Amino acid sequence: YTLVFIFAAALFIKYRSNRRNAANQVGVQPLSQQIRRKKFSITGNKLLFSDALALEPMALDFLQSLSVNTDIFIVIQVHSDEEQSKVKKLAEECKIIPNYVKEHRFMFCSTENGIKSIIRQLNPDVHFEWNPASIKEMTQYLRKIAYIRLDHDTCVESPRYVDSPLKSRNLVTEYMSIQEVILSMKLTQLDFTI
């Protein structure tokens, strides 16, 4: 037993020294010093793609402003396989995939509840949403939500002050348009720290 113990201890010491040497190589940081990329999610319907499944005018600028040091997840509600194929093809043609979003982070579902479930499971640092009803339901689960008003939403009550069990850590930030988010990102490097 003593020999087995000595042999195991020697292997462990060699393993630790190899890990330290690998971490000290030029350009390689230990995991404890690596910066975690932020995770942003977007409800793609109406913010990126119109009801007619065409790309919204500011969509590429919006994605470009968000894509620095972040992982972007897009969730889109579609009603058929044909709609899904059309949206995915459009995203590839416009270079949304792979320039801003990796293909496996471009997700589809068939119901509004499906969007909420996917977003809840992703647990993003910030979720970008246009639907006040969805925001009211998701505030109890998400850390930060960026509510982007659409032009026709001017009479909708703001979901900013929602009673939530996580009220102390939850923040709903309201923007009047996608252009306002882009401008905020460019001017102030919009801080979404948690």
N, C-alpha and C positions, 0 to 999 in steps of 0.2 A: 504494500500500500504506500509505503514511503516513496518508492521509486515513481509510482504513478503520480503521486502528489507533486514531486519535484519536477517531473516531466510536464505536467499541466501548468505549473507555475512558470516554467521557462517559456512555454508556448504563449502564455498570457503576456508576459513581459515583452517578448519579441513582437507580438501583435500590437501592443500599445506603442512601442517605439516606432514601428512601421507606420502607424496612423499619425503619430506626431510628425514624422519626417515627411509624409505625404502632405500634411496640412501646412508645413512650413515651406513647401516649394513655392517658387515665385508664381504669383497669380492665383493661388489656391488659398481660400480662407476657411478656417474651421467653421463648422455649422453654426456655432454660437455667435459668430461675427457676421454671418451673411444676413443681408437685409431681406425681409419677407416682402414679396410683391403683394400689393393690395389687390383685392378681389372685388370687381364691380360687376353688377348684373343690371341688365336693361330689359324692360318689357318692350319687345321690338315692334309690336303693333302700335301704329300711330306715331311713335317716336322716330322709328327708322323706316318703317314701311307703311304706306297708306292702306286704306280699306281695299283699294283696287290692286294691292300687292305691288305697287310701284315704289321706288326709293324716294323717300322724302328729301326735299332740296338740301337741307342742312345736315343730313345723316352722316356723310363722310367727314365733314368738319367736326361734328360732334364726336365721332369715334376717334378721330385723330387727336383731339384735345384730351381725351380720356386715356389713350393707349400708352402713355409714357409710364414705364415701371408698374404697369397694372396687368392683371389678367381679366379680360372682359368676357362675360358670359351673356349671350343673347337668348331670350326665351320668346318664342312667337307662337301665337295660337293660330292654327289652321284648321280647316274643316274637311280636308281631303288630302289624299296622297298627291294629287295633281297640284294643289296649292303649295304643298311642302316642296315639291320638285321645282315649281316656278320660283319660289322665294330663294331656295338654295342656289339655283342657277343664276339668278339675279345677283346674289351675294358674291358668287364666284366671278361673274363678269365685271362687277364693280370693284373687285379686289378686296372686298370686306374679308373674305376668306382667301388667303391666309394673312394679309397685311395687318389686320386689326384683331381678328378673332380666329383662333384655331378651329378647325372643322368640328372637332368633338365638343367644342364649347358653344356651338350654334345649335340650339335645342328647339324642339317642336312639341306641342301638345294640342289637344282638341277642345279643351274647355278652359274657362277662366280659373276654375279651381285648380286645374292642372298647372297653370302658371304659378299660382300661389304656392302650391306644394313644391314645385321645382325650386323656386326662389328660397323657400324656407329651408330646404335641404342643402342648398348651396351655402347659406349663411354668409352672404357677402359683407364686405366692409361697408359698402354703400350700394343701395339699389335705386335705380332711376325708374320712376313710375309716372304715369299720366292719369291713372284712374283713382279718384278720391276714395271710392268704396273699397278698392283693393288695399289702399294705404291704411285705411282704418282697421282692416283685418290683420294686416301684416306688421303693424307697429308693435304688437306684443311679442314678435319673434325676431325682428331685425334690429341691428344696431343703429344704422342711419339710413334714412330714405330721402332722396332728392325728388320732390314733387315738381314736375314740369307741367305747367298749365298749357293747354292747347288754346288756340285762338278762340275757339267756340266755348271754352270753359269759363268765361268771365263771370258768369252768375253763380257758379258752383261754390259752395262754402269750402273754405280752406280746411284741410285735414290737420293743420299744424298742431292744434291743441287737443289731441286725442287722449282720453284717459287710458293709460296703459300700465300694467303691473311693472313694466321696465322703464317707467317714465324718466327716472334719473339717468339712465344710460341711453335712452332713445332720443333722437333728434330728427324731426322732419324739417327739411329746409325747402322753402318754396321758391321757385323760379318762374318768371312770367313766360319764358320761351326757351327753346334750345339755344337760341342766339345768346341769351343771357348767361347760360351755363358756359358756353364757349368763351365769351368775353371774360367771365370770372376766372376761368382757367388760365387765360392768357395774361390777365392783369395781375392777379394775386396768387397764382398757382394754388388755387382753391384747396384748402387744407381739410382733408377728411380723416384726420387722426381720430382714433377711438379713445 
